Amino acid sequence: DTAVSQTPKYLVTQMGNDKSIKCEQNLGHDTMYWYKQDSKKFLKIMFSYNNKELIINETVPNRFSPKSPDKAHLNLHINSLELGDSAVYFCASSQDNHPLNTIYFGEGSWLTVV
Amino acid sequence: ILNVEQSPQSLHVQEGDSTNFTCSFPSSNFYALHWYRWETAKSPEALFVMTLNGDEKKKGRISATLNTKEGYSYLYIKGSQPEDSATYLCASHGQNFVFGPGTRLSVLP
């Protein structure tokens, strides 16, 4: 069983479209995250939710909106996609947001905007 | 140091060689240092979490040390094997949780 699963794995879409990436974790964790792997291959935090409440919201365009229907799910909605949004997006979770907790990652979603 | 840095960016070693690489992080407001192993087309997997100055962790042939006063951690791999080929990421948790760019290791048979 995949602990953190995200779908779709690959997504090719046109500029201006709205798309979503879904994420689910079956670990019973309280905290979930979205990371973006940028052009220099850095993993950068975008959002963090703890028990369905937003606790970190780094500087990302407001076209990106996370939605957490329950603590096992954190979906990423992207409106009006731009070429620069092309990247790999990783969902992750941890027991809670304590710094010593291991973060478990999904396998990534490759988004290509054309 | 304002960011998390890792060196070298990449390295190639022969099977059986031992190797090590460095993670540098801001020593102020430090709380924890994580190491992850990231194989191509897979998700990063946790190796170690360390928090105290002088901490040492070991898992099989891989070990890590932590110096919080000077802001660095070393990851050591003894007797490298081809299956060790991966990108090794460190992440420092201070005020925020920040990943380094990784060290890409290739072990040649």
gemmi code that builds the backbone of each chain (N, CA, C; Angstrom):
import gemmi

chains = {
    "A": [
        ("ASP", (0.850, -1.198, 0.000), (0.000, 0.000, 0.000), (0.878, 1.238, 0.000)),
        ("THR", (0.559, 2.183, -0.875), (1.315, 3.421, -0.934), (0.868, 4.316, 0.209)),
        ("ALA", (1.836, 4.807, 1.002), (1.487, 5.587, 2.179), (0.944, 6.961, 1.788)),
        ("VAL", (1.648, 7.628, 0.871), (1.213, 8.924, 0.366), (1.052, 8.772, -1.142)),
        ("SER", (-0.152, 8.929, -1.610), (-0.392, 8.747, -3.040), (-0.950, 10.022, -3.636)),
        ("GLN", (-0.483, 10.344, -4.813), (-0.946, 11.551, -5.475), (-1.270, 11.227, -6.926)),
        ("THR", (-2.289, 11.869, -7.432), (-2.728, 11.652, -8.803), (-3.145, 12.981, -9.432)),
        ("PRO", (-2.879, 13.154, -10.734), (-2.215, 12.191, -11.607), (-0.699, 12.248, -11.449)),
        ("LYS", (-0.008, 11.267, -11.970), (1.441, 11.281, -11.924), (2.007, 12.191, -13.020)),
        ("TYR", (1.335, 12.200, -14.152), (1.744, 13.065, -15.258), (0.538, 13.856, -15.736)),
        ("LEU", (0.776, 15.116, -16.015), (-0.310, 15.979, -16.475), (0.263, 16.983, -17.464)),
        ("VAL", (-0.276, 16.950, -18.673), (0.099, 17.928, -19.688), (-1.144, 18.729, -20.019)),
        ("THR", (-1.051, 20.023, -19.936), (-2.230, 20.856, -20.123), (-1.844, 22.177, -20.776)),
        ("GLN", (-2.826, 22.870, -21.266), (-2.559, 24.131, -21.957), (-2.598, 25.305, -20.995)),
        ("MET", (-1.899, 26.341, -21.371), (-1.931, 27.595, -20.605), (-3.364, 28.065, -20.439)),
        ("GLY", (-3.651, 28.592, -19.273), (-4.971, 29.147, -19.017), (-5.952, 28.167, -18.416)),
        ("ASN", (-5.624, 26.865, -18.509), (-6.527, 25.864, -17.933), (-6.450, 25.850, -16.415)),
        ("ASP", (-7.464, 25.233, -15.808), (-7.484, 24.998, -14.359), (-7.332, 23.493, -14.136)),
        ("LYS", (-6.440, 23.125, -13.232), (-6.225, 21.699, -12.983), (-6.060, 21.450, -11.488)),
        ("SER", (-6.255, 20.192, -11.120), (-6.086, 19.789, -9.721), (-5.197, 18.571, -9.619)),
        ("ILE", (-4.452, 18.511, -8.549), (-3.668, 17.325, -8.197), (-4.178, 16.856, -6.839)),
        ("LYS", (-4.504, 15.567, -6.769), (-5.068, 15.038, -5.535), (-4.002, 14.317, -4.720)),
        ("CYS", (-4.151, 14.362, -3.413), (-3.215, 13.676, -2.534), (-3.956, 13.045, -1.371)),
        ("GLU", (-3.562, 11.823, -1.076), (-4.159, 11.101, 0.049), (-3.064, 10.393, 0.819)),
        ("GLN", (-3.175, 10.411, 2.147), (-2.232, 9.638, 2.959), (-3.020, 8.702, 3.877)),
        ("ASN", (-2.501, 7.459, 3.989), (-3.181, 6.451, 4.814), (-2.387, 6.130, 6.075)),
        ("LEU", (-1.581, 7.111, 6.507), (-0.715, 6.905, 7.669), (-1.338, 7.420, 8.967)),
        ("GLY", (-2.490, 8.047, 8.858), (-3.107, 8.611, 10.057), (-2.415, 9.869, 10.542)),
        ("HIS", (-1.656, 10.518, 9.656), (-0.917, 11.724, 10.037), (-1.837, 12.929, 10.136)),
        ("ASP", (-1.399, 13.879, 10.975), (-2.173, 15.109, 11.153), (-1.752, 16.225, 10.208)),
        ("THR", (-0.520, 16.147, 9.685), (0.024, 17.257, 8.893), (0.323, 16.814, 7.470)),
        ("MET", (-0.081, 17.634, 6.525), (0.188, 17.360, 5.110), (0.785, 18.596, 4.465)),
        ("TYR", (1.541, 18.366, 3.383), (2.300, 19.428, 2.743), (2.193, 19.323, 1.216)),
        ("TRP", (2.413, 20.440, 0.567), (2.718, 20.453, -0.856), (4.065, 21.125, -1.046)),
        ("TYR", (4.933, 20.419, -1.808), (6.244, 20.948, -2.172), (6.313, 21.074, -3.686)),
        ("LYS", (7.103, 22.023, -4.132), (7.377, 22.177, -5.557), (8.870, 21.994, -5.772)),
        ("GLN", (9.228, 21.172, -6.760), (10.626, 21.027, -7.127), (10.890, 22.040, -8.221)),
        ("ASP", (11.719, 23.024, -7.911), (11.903, 24.106, -8.868), (12.924, 23.733, -9.944)),
        ("SER", (13.210, 24.694, -10.804), (14.079, 24.430, -11.958), (15.490, 24.046, -11.541)),
        ("LYS", (15.894, 24.443, -10.349), (17.222, 24.075, -9.857), (17.170, 22.821, -9.004)),
        ("LYS", (16.045, 22.129, -9.044), (15.848, 20.848, -8.351), (15.683, 20.986, -6.844)),
        ("PHE", (15.541, 22.224, -6.349), (15.261, 22.402, -4.928), (13.821, 21.999, -4.629)),
        ("LEU", (13.607, 21.403, -3.455), (12.258, 21.161, -2.958), (11.861, 22.357, -2.103)),
        ("LYS", (10.816, 23.052, -2.519), (10.388, 24.245, -1.790), (8.976, 24.039, -1.254)),
        ("ILE", (8.776, 24.344, 0.021), (7.461, 24.199, 0.635), (6.506, 25.224, 0.038)),
        ("MET", (5.312, 24.768, -0.272), (4.269, 25.672, -0.744), (3.234, 25.889, 0.355)),
        ("PHE", (2.703, 24.780, 0.851), (1.646, 24.829, 1.856), (1.847, 23.721, 2.871)),
        ("SER", (1.348, 23.978, 4.075), (1.308, 22.944, 5.100), (-0.019, 23.059, 5.825)),
        ("TYR", (-0.672, 21.935, 6.008), (-1.934, 21.875, 6.735), (-1.771, 20.957, 7.927)),
        ("ASN", (-2.303, 21.382, 9.076), (-2.313, 20.555, 10.265), (-3.756, 20.390, 10.715)),
        ("ASN", (-4.220, 19.142, 10.702), (-5.626, 18.887, 11.044), (-6.569, 19.778, 10.247)),
        ("LYS", (-6.365, 19.821, 8.983), (-7.199, 20.535, 8.025), (-7.060, 22.049, 8.088)),
        ("GLU", (-6.161, 22.557, 8.927), (-5.994, 24.005, 9.017), (-4.653, 24.430, 8.438)),
        ("LEU", (-4.674, 25.492, 7.672), (-3.467, 25.997, 7.035), (-2.509, 26.538, 8.085)),
        ("ILE", (-1.255, 26.052, 8.096), (-0.269, 26.582, 9.038), (0.924, 27.212, 8.332)),
        ("ILE", (1.189, 26.846, 7.109), (2.258, 27.475, 6.340), (1.703, 27.801, 4.966)),
        ("ASN", (1.933, 29.011, 4.548), (1.542, 29.405, 3.202), (2.658, 30.277, 2.663)),
        ("GLU", (3.627, 29.611, 2.033), (4.755, 30.369, 1.499), (4.291, 31.247, 0.341)),
        ("THR", (5.178, 32.062, -0.110), (4.827, 33.006, -1.166), (4.617, 32.262, -2.473)),
        ("VAL", (3.399, 31.918, -2.732), (3.048, 31.318, -4.016), (1.898, 32.142, -4.589)),
        ("PRO", (1.768, 32.149, -5.916), (0.654, 32.920, -6.512), (-0.684, 32.433, -5.971)),
        ("ASN", (-1.630, 33.346, -5.846), (-2.927, 32.942, -5.318), (-3.729, 32.123, -6.318)),
        ("ARG", (-3.152, 31.855, -7.481), (-3.770, 30.898, -8.400), (-3.670, 29.480, -7.855)),
        ("PHE", (-2.786, 29.286, -6.877), (-2.635, 27.979, -6.239), (-3.470, 27.974, -4.968)),
        ("SER", (-4.373, 27.023, -4.863), (-5.199, 26.960, -3.667), (-5.294, 25.519, -3.178)),
        ("PRO", (-4.825, 25.275, -1.976), (-4.954, 23.941, -1.400), (-6.327, 23.780, -0.772)),
        ("LYS", (-6.799, 22.550, -0.799), (-8.082, 22.256, -0.149), (-7.961, 20.942, 0.600)),
        ("SER", (-8.351, 20.956, 1.846), (-8.229, 19.768, 2.687), (-9.606, 19.378, 3.190)),
        ("PRO", (-10.281, 18.446, 2.506), (-11.621, 18.036, 2.944), (-11.599, 17.273, 4.258)),
        ("ASP", (-10.505, 16.579, 4.517), (-10.292, 15.892, 5.791), (-8.793, 15.734, 5.967)),
        ("LYS", (-8.381, 15.267, 7.130), (-6.942, 15.318, 7.383), (-6.148, 14.291, 6.601)),
        ("ALA", (-6.834, 13.386, 5.899), (-6.140, 12.406, 5.062), (-5.944, 12.890, 3.632)),
        ("HIS", (-6.520, 14.018, 3.303), (-6.475, 14.515, 1.930), (-6.050, 15.981, 1.896)),
        ("LEU", (-5.178, 16.280, 0.934), (-4.814, 17.673, 0.668), (-4.638, 17.812, -0.831)),
        ("ASN", (-5.618, 18.437, -1.458), (-5.608, 18.592, -2.903), (-5.083, 19.971, -3.280)),
        ("LEU", (-4.447, 20.022, -4.431), (-3.871, 21.280, -4.915), (-4.589, 21.705, -6.186)),
        ("HIS", (-5.239, 22.840, -6.134), (-5.916, 23.379, -7.304), (-5.088, 24.525, -7.873)),
        ("ILE", (-4.954, 24.515, -9.182), (-4.187, 25.575, -9.842), (-5.064, 26.190, -10.917)),
        ("ASN", (-5.305, 27.466, -10.816), (-6.124, 28.183, -11.802), (-5.242, 28.921, -12.802)),
        ("SER", (-5.783, 29.092, -13.989), (-5.118, 29.898, -15.027), (-3.649, 29.527, -15.158)),
        ("LEU", (-3.405, 28.278, -15.480), (-2.037, 27.774, -15.530), (-1.147, 28.576, -16.464)),
        ("GLU", (0.105, 28.757, -16.017), (1.100, 29.476, -16.804), (2.270, 28.550, -17.109)),
        ("LEU", (3.038, 28.925, -18.133), (4.177, 28.089, -18.526), (5.111, 27.836, -17.354)),
        ("GLY", (5.296, 28.861, -16.523), (6.216, 28.750, -15.393), (5.753, 27.827, -14.282)),
        ("ASP", (4.518, 27.362, -14.391), (4.014, 26.424, -13.379), (4.502, 25.006, -13.647)),
        ("SER", (5.100, 24.799, -14.806), (5.615, 23.470, -15.129), (6.684, 23.080, -14.112)),
        ("ALA", (6.480, 21.958, -13.461), (7.375, 21.521, -12.388), (6.892, 20.164, -11.902)),
        ("VAL", (7.635, 19.622, -10.949), (7.171, 18.420, -10.267), (6.656, 18.845, -8.897)),
        ("TYR", (5.447, 18.423, -8.570), (4.815, 18.782, -7.302), (4.734, 17.538, -6.422)),
        ("PHE", (5.210, 17.681, -5.190), (5.231, 16.559, -4.261), (4.299, 16.836, -3.088)),
        ("CYS", (3.459, 15.865, -2.822), (2.650, 15.880, -1.616), (3.419, 15.122, -0.535)),
        ("ALA", (3.206, 15.469, 0.710), (3.901, 14.799, 1.805), (3.062, 14.878, 3.067)),
        ("SER", (3.419, 14.049, 4.044), (2.720, 14.110, 5.329), (3.689, 13.772, 6.455)),
        ("SER", (3.334, 14.171, 7.662), (4.088, 13.799, 8.852), (3.105, 13.655, 10.013)),
        ("GLN", (3.553, 12.981, 11.059), (2.684, 12.707, 12.208), (2.012, 13.990, 12.689)),
        ("ASP", (2.811, 14.999, 12.914), (2.327, 16.349, 13.159), (3.434, 17.297, 12.716)),
        ("ASN", (3.341, 18.563, 13.048), (4.322, 19.494, 12.505), (5.532, 19.688, 13.417)),
        ("HIS", (5.795, 18.721, 14.300), (6.991, 18.800, 15.134), (8.232, 18.624, 14.260)),
        ("PRO", (9.286, 19.405, 14.507), (10.482, 19.350, 13.647), (11.185, 18.000, 13.603)),
        ("LEU", (10.990, 17.169, 14.602), (11.680, 15.881, 14.618), (10.945, 14.800, 13.833)),
        ("ASN", (9.748, 15.085, 13.397), (8.973, 14.060, 12.695), (9.435, 13.889, 11.259)),
        ("THR", (9.523, 12.626, 10.852), (9.885, 12.313, 9.478), (8.776, 12.739, 8.531)),
        ("ILE", (9.169, 13.238, 7.397), (8.204, 13.590, 6.360), (8.177, 12.469, 5.329)),
        ("TYR", (6.988, 12.024, 5.013), (6.791, 10.957, 4.024), (6.252, 11.591, 2.747)),
        ("PHE", (6.934, 11.301, 1.642), (6.599, 11.939, 0.387), (5.842, 11.003, -0.544)),
        ("GLY", (4.995, 11.598, -1.361), (4.435, 10.900, -2.503), (5.474, 10.839, -3.614)),
        ("GLU", (5.100, 10.236, -4.727), (6.054, 10.024, -5.805), (6.132, 11.191, -6.786)),
        ("GLY", (5.358, 12.214, -6.555), (5.453, 13.396, -7.393), (4.453, 13.394, -8.535)),
        ("SER", (4.056, 14.583, -8.921), (3.196, 14.769, -10.097), (3.915, 15.720, -11.048)),
        ("TRP", (4.175, 15.200, -12.256), (4.893, 15.991, -13.262), (3.881, 16.832, -14.042)),
        ("LEU", (3.909, 18.112, -13.837), (2.988, 19.007, -14.541), (3.739, 19.723, -15.649)),
        ("THR", (3.207, 19.636, -16.860), (3.777, 20.347, -17.998), (2.700, 21.241, -18.590)),
        ("VAL", (2.992, 22.516, -18.648), (2.055, 23.482, -19.222), (2.593, 23.903, -20.584)),
        ("VAL", (1.751, 23.738, -21.600), (2.205, 24.044, -22.969), (1.395, 25.196, -23.564)),
    ],
    "B": [
        ("ILE", (25.776, 31.521, 6.962), (25.023, 30.730, 5.986), (23.539, 31.046, 6.141)),
        ("LEU", (22.939, 31.443, 5.052), (21.523, 31.786, 5.112), (20.642, 30.668, 4.593)),
        ("ASN", (21.231, 29.838, 3.709), (20.464, 28.750, 3.123), (21.100, 27.424, 3.492)),
        ("VAL", (20.406, 26.360, 3.113), (20.952, 25.024, 3.297), (21.738, 24.680, 2.038)),
        ("GLU", (22.998, 24.350, 2.215), (23.864, 24.060, 1.089), (24.424, 22.655, 1.222)),
        ("GLN", (24.670, 22.036, 0.081), (25.238, 20.692, 0.096), (26.393, 20.629, -0.896)),
        ("SER", (27.414, 19.871, -0.521), (28.545, 19.678, -1.426), (29.101, 18.271, -1.266)),
        ("PRO", (29.631, 17.697, -2.366), (29.592, 18.283, -3.702), (28.190, 18.179, -4.311)),
        ("GLN", (28.030, 18.810, -5.446), (26.745, 18.728, -6.135), (26.526, 17.305, -6.648)),
        ("SER", (27.610, 16.694, -7.146), (27.514, 15.311, -7.613), (28.878, 14.661, -7.478)),
        ("LEU", (28.874, 13.357, -7.393), (30.138, 12.637, -7.404), (29.931, 11.217, -7.889)),
        ("HIS", (31.004, 10.699, -8.461), (31.028, 9.332, -8.970), (32.093, 8.574, -8.197)),
        ("VAL", (31.739, 7.421, -7.680), (32.707, 6.591, -6.986), (32.632, 5.176, -7.526)),
        ("GLN", (33.689, 4.423, -7.276), (33.702, 3.024, -7.683), (33.066, 2.176, -6.583)),
        ("GLU", (32.466, 1.094, -7.007), (31.903, 0.143, -6.052), (32.979, -0.249, -5.040)),
        ("GLY", (32.598, -0.226, -3.771), (33.538, -0.564, -2.718), (34.214, 0.620, -2.058)),
        ("ASP", (34.209, 1.781, -2.768), (34.799, 2.979, -2.171), (33.905, 3.485, -1.047)),
        ("SER", (34.514, 4.162, -0.110), (33.755, 4.883, 0.911), (33.718, 6.356, 0.524)),
        ("THR", (32.658, 7.024, 0.890), (32.509, 8.410, 0.480), (31.767, 9.203, 1.548)),
        ("ASN", (31.843, 10.504, 1.430), (31.081, 11.337, 2.358), (30.759, 12.658, 1.690)),
        ("PHE", (29.689, 13.270, 2.146), (29.345, 14.590, 1.654), (28.776, 15.438, 2.779)),
        ("THR", (28.674, 16.729, 2.477), (28.441, 17.725, 3.515), (27.132, 18.463, 3.322)),
        ("CYS", (26.495, 18.762, 4.428), (25.332, 19.645, 4.453), (25.652, 20.801, 5.401)),
        ("SER", (25.499, 22.023, 4.923), (25.723, 23.215, 5.748), (24.409, 23.938, 5.928)),
        ("PHE", (24.164, 24.402, 7.140), (22.870, 25.024, 7.425), (23.064, 26.167, 8.416)),
        ("PRO", (22.092, 27.079, 8.479), (22.201, 28.173, 9.452), (22.187, 27.614, 10.871)),
        ("SER", (23.154, 28.007, 11.684), (23.240, 27.455, 13.035), (22.325, 28.192, 14.019)),
        ("SER", (21.823, 29.350, 13.639), (20.921, 30.070, 14.533), (19.502, 29.530, 14.379)),
        ("ASN", (18.760, 29.510, 15.479), (17.381, 29.009, 15.473), (17.270, 27.589, 14.920)),
        ("PHE", (18.306, 26.797, 15.121), (18.305, 25.428, 14.603), (17.510, 24.531, 15.530)),
        ("TYR", (16.770, 23.591, 14.910), (16.050, 22.618, 15.736), (16.365, 21.189, 15.338)),
        ("ALA", (16.372, 20.876, 14.048), (16.591, 19.485, 13.633), (17.171, 19.448, 12.227)),
        ("LEU", (17.907, 18.378, 11.952), (18.500, 18.154, 10.639), (18.057, 16.784, 10.150)),
        ("HIS", (17.497, 16.764, 8.960), (17.017, 15.522, 8.366), (17.876, 15.161, 7.159)),
        ("TRP", (18.117, 13.868, 6.962), (18.726, 13.367, 5.728), (17.724, 12.453, 5.028)),
        ("TYR", (17.630, 12.631, 3.700), (16.743, 11.811, 2.888), (17.537, 11.228, 1.723)),
        ("ARG", (17.087, 10.068, 1.298), (17.651, 9.415, 0.123), (16.584, 9.430, -0.966)),
        ("TRP", (16.958, 9.891, -2.160), (15.979, 10.088, -3.215), (16.456, 9.414, -4.478)),
        ("GLU", (15.825, 8.280, -4.801), (16.144, 7.583, -6.042), (15.304, 8.170, -7.169)),
        ("THR", (15.863, 8.140, -8.347), (15.182, 8.681, -9.527), (13.819, 8.022, -9.690)),
        ("ALA", (12.828, 8.835, -9.977), (11.452, 8.395, -10.224), (10.775, 7.794, -8.990)),
        ("LYS", (11.359, 7.999, -7.845), (10.717, 7.561, -6.596), (10.576, 8.764, -5.670)),
        ("SER", (10.011, 8.521, -4.498), (9.857, 9.614, -3.548), (11.014, 9.611, -2.560)),
        ("PRO", (11.378, 10.789, -2.034), (12.440, 10.833, -1.025), (12.077, 9.976, 0.188)),
        ("GLU", (13.076, 9.259, 0.691), (12.865, 8.413, 1.865), (13.789, 8.866, 2.992)),
        ("ALA", (13.232, 8.920, 4.185), (14.003, 9.406, 5.331), (15.117, 8.438, 5.711)),
        ("LEU", (16.275, 9.005, 6.012), (17.397, 8.226, 6.532), (17.579, 8.498, 8.026)),
        ("PHE", (17.790, 9.764, 8.370), (18.077, 10.130, 9.753), (17.421, 11.463, 10.110)),
        ("VAL", (17.142, 11.596, 11.402), (16.779, 12.886, 11.972), (17.683, 13.102, 13.184)),
        ("MET", (18.337, 14.247, 13.228), (19.255, 14.538, 14.343), (18.954, 15.922, 14.872)),
        ("THR", (19.196, 16.096, 16.157), (18.893, 17.390, 16.739), (19.973, 17.923, 17.662)),
        ("LEU", (20.714, 17.030, 18.321), (21.684, 17.500, 19.312), (23.085, 17.605, 18.725)),
        ("ASN", (23.830, 18.588, 19.170), (25.216, 18.732, 18.742), (25.993, 17.467, 19.107)),
        ("GLY", (26.702, 16.923, 18.130), (27.454, 15.704, 18.377), (26.686, 14.429, 18.082)),
        ("ASP", (25.408, 14.560, 17.725), (24.608, 13.382, 17.383), (25.288, 12.598, 16.272)),
        ("GLU", (25.221, 11.280, 16.393), (25.665, 10.395, 15.333), (24.578, 9.343, 15.147)),
        ("LYS", (24.247, 9.079, 13.890), (23.257, 8.046, 13.588), (23.855, 7.098, 12.570)),
        ("LYS", (23.405, 5.827, 12.636), (23.930, 4.839, 11.710), (22.817, 3.914, 11.280)),
        ("LYS", (22.812, 3.579, 9.981), (21.872, 2.607, 9.440), (22.629, 1.792, 8.403)),
        ("GLY", (23.045, 0.599, 8.819), (23.818, -0.247, 7.907), (25.154, 0.400, 7.588)),
        ("ARG", (25.408, 0.614, 6.297), (26.685, 1.195, 5.863), (26.646, 2.726, 5.844)),
        ("ILE", (25.515, 3.293, 6.163), (25.360, 4.749, 6.099), (25.320, 5.316, 7.511)),
        ("SER", (26.058, 6.393, 7.710), (26.056, 7.056, 9.005), (26.084, 8.560, 8.801)),
        ("ALA", (25.733, 9.292, 9.845), (25.698, 10.751, 9.759), (26.107, 11.348, 11.091)),
        ("THR", (26.700, 12.531, 11.022), (27.075, 13.268, 12.223), (26.512, 14.672, 12.146)),
        ("LEU", (26.438, 15.325, 13.284), (25.832, 16.655, 13.336), (26.668, 17.581, 14.212)),
        ("ASN", (26.949, 18.765, 13.677), (27.605, 19.828, 14.445), (26.705, 21.055, 14.353)),
        ("THR", (25.975, 21.298, 15.423), (25.010, 22.409, 15.394), (25.673, 23.749, 15.672)),
        ("LYS", (26.851, 23.725, 16.308), (27.510, 24.998, 16.636), (28.072, 25.662, 15.390)),
        ("GLU", (28.625, 24.837, 14.503), (29.190, 25.384, 13.277), (28.258, 25.189, 12.080)),
        ("GLY", (27.188, 24.479, 12.267), (26.173, 24.362, 11.238), (26.533, 23.442, 10.085)),
        ("TYR", (26.919, 22.208, 10.412), (27.151, 21.261, 9.323), (26.845, 19.840, 9.790)),
        ("SER", (26.573, 19.006, 8.789), (26.347, 17.581, 9.007), (27.061, 16.828, 7.893)),
        ("TYR", (27.648, 15.702, 8.253), (28.290, 14.845, 7.263), (27.479, 13.559, 7.121)),
        ("LEU", (27.377, 13.082, 5.894), (26.808, 11.762, 5.626), (27.922, 10.894, 5.065)),
        ("TYR", (28.087, 9.711, 5.644), (29.150, 8.798, 5.221), (28.513, 7.524, 4.660)),
        ("ILE", (29.080, 7.016, 3.576), (28.682, 5.717, 3.057), (29.939, 4.867, 2.963)),
        ("LYS", (29.910, 3.754, 3.651), (31.064, 2.862, 3.681), (30.866, 1.742, 2.661)),
        ("GLY", (31.889, 1.475, 1.860), (31.782, 0.382, 0.891), (30.607, 0.567, -0.060)),
        ("SER", (30.621, 1.666, -0.812), (29.491, 2.006, -1.685), (29.121, 0.868, -2.625)),
        ("GLN", (27.828, 0.710, -2.829), (27.285, -0.278, -3.743), (26.469, 0.438, -4.818)),
        ("PRO", (26.313, -0.182, -5.992), (25.524, 0.469, -7.048), (24.130, 0.885, -6.585)),
        ("GLU", (23.532, 0.108, -5.697), (22.182, 0.457, -5.217), (22.163, 1.692, -4.315)),
        ("ASP", (23.356, 2.185, -3.939), (23.427, 3.431, -3.172), (23.278, 4.646, -4.069)),
        ("SER", (23.316, 4.438, -5.380), (23.198, 5.563, -6.315), (21.856, 6.235, -6.124)),
        ("ALA", (21.907, 7.513, -5.800), (20.694, 8.291, -5.513), (21.123, 9.728, -5.251)),
        ("THR", (20.144, 10.580, -5.051), (20.412, 11.934, -4.569), (20.157, 11.956, -3.075)),
        ("TYR", (21.104, 12.503, -2.343), (20.986, 12.569, -0.890), (20.681, 14.012, -0.504)),
        ("LEU", (19.522, 14.188, 0.106), (19.041, 15.510, 0.487), (19.182, 15.698, 1.982)),
        ("CYS", (19.594, 16.897, 2.375), (19.466, 17.238, 3.779), (18.449, 18.362, 3.902)),
        ("ALA", (17.840, 18.464, 5.052), (16.863, 19.522, 5.309), (17.033, 19.989, 6.747)),
        ("SER", (17.102, 21.287, 6.900), (17.275, 21.863, 8.225), (15.972, 22.471, 8.696)),
        ("HIS", (15.625, 22.175, 9.937), (14.419, 22.771, 10.515), (14.859, 23.785, 11.559)),
        ("GLY", (14.761, 25.060, 11.143), (15.016, 26.128, 12.089), (13.713, 26.862, 12.261)),
        ("GLN", (13.687, 28.076, 11.774), (12.413, 28.797, 11.769), (11.455, 28.139, 10.784)),
        ("ASN", (12.025, 27.676, 9.684), (11.267, 26.943, 8.674), (12.010, 25.666, 8.325)),
        ("PHE", (11.356, 24.810, 7.577), (11.952, 23.555, 7.140), (12.449, 23.767, 5.724)),
        ("VAL", (13.782, 23.724, 5.528), (14.368, 24.073, 4.237), (15.250, 22.938, 3.754)),
        ("PHE", (15.023, 22.521, 2.503), (15.835, 21.475, 1.902), (17.050, 22.066, 1.198)),
        ("GLY", (18.144, 21.300, 1.219), (19.289, 21.625, 0.388), (19.060, 21.111, -1.027)),
        ("PRO", (19.986, 21.420, -1.928), (19.832, 21.025, -3.332), (20.179, 19.570, -3.596)),
        ("GLY", (20.798, 18.903, -2.636), (21.110, 17.491, -2.804), (22.514, 17.245, -3.341)),
        ("THR", (23.021, 16.054, -3.042), (24.252, 15.538, -3.642), (23.877, 14.296, -4.416)),
        ("ARG", (24.198, 14.315, -5.697), (23.850, 13.172, -6.555), (25.030, 12.206, -6.580)),
        ("LEU", (24.810, 11.017, -6.068), (25.856, 9.997, -5.986), (25.628, 8.927, -7.046)),
        ("SER", (26.671, 8.637, -7.798), (26.654, 7.517, -8.748), (27.744, 6.540, -8.359)),
        ("VAL", (27.361, 5.310, -8.127), (28.330, 4.272, -7.771), (28.489, 3.362, -8.965)),
        ("LEU", (29.700, 3.326, -9.480), (29.976, 2.577, -10.695), (30.418, 1.160, -10.345)),
        ("PRO", (29.819, 0.147, -11.011), (30.202, -1.243, -10.702), (31.603, -1.559, -11.205)),
    ],
}
model = gemmi.Model(1)
for chain_id, residues in chains.items():
    chain = gemmi.Chain(chain_id)
    for i, (resn, *xyz) in enumerate(residues, 1):
        res = gemmi.Residue()
        res.name, res.seqid = resn, gemmi.SeqId(i, " ")
        for name, pos in zip(("N", "CA", "C"), xyz):
            atom = gemmi.Atom()
            atom.name, atom.element = name, gemmi.Element(name[0])
            atom.pos, atom.b_iso = gemmi.Position(*pos), 0.0
            res.add_atom(atom)
        chain.add_residue(res)
    model.add_chain(chain)
structure = gemmi.Structure()
structure.add_model(model)
structure.setup_entities()
